[in-house]
Amino acid sequence: MSIARNRFVTRASGGTRPPGPWHARRMRLKEEAARERLEWVPVVHLATADETGCPHVVVATFAVDGERVYTAVDAKPKRTRDLKRLHNIRENPRVAVLADHYEDDWTRIWWVRGDATATIIEDPDGMALPIALLQERYDQYRDDPPAGPVIAMTVERWTGWAYA
């Protein structure tokens, strides 16, 4: 229950927030709308965690195929190809992908998250479709396709929020 005091709204949690029309217009996105928004952003943030729950977040290129989201280890410069995200997925396959859009005009902001279980694909036959999808999506991969491995994420829950 909220009680208006001065120009701020006091929440049951004890915190305050300024009043404003953007608070009144919050909108949870339906799963289909959340997935559609994710499909057109250029990159996602991939969150993994090790066996102790220590989080690790990286920016990743990706492709979506139904409830599957794919990303691959590519040729961009890295210290090693034995990446932390791969270790984490082997220890703890629970991952999340996050996409967002921010502008100073808060009527246009939104975010989308897919909570998923990830597997690592290393065989060439299993990597063929995901790499083809990545090549279709990114011009840079057409001449220099990712060598892999591929991370395949099966999204079990889509959530999101938009101003309107």
Beta strands, then each sheet from edge to edge (+ up, - down):
strand 1: 3-5
strand 2: 8-10
strand 3: 16-17
strand 4: 27-28
strand 5: 44-49
strand 6: 55-60
strand 7: 63-65
strand 8: 68-72
strand 9: 94-101
strand 10: 110-121
strand 11: 150-162
sheet 1: 1+ 2- 3+
sheet 2: 4+ 11- 8+ 7-
sheet 3: 4+ 11- 10+ 9- 5+ 6-
end
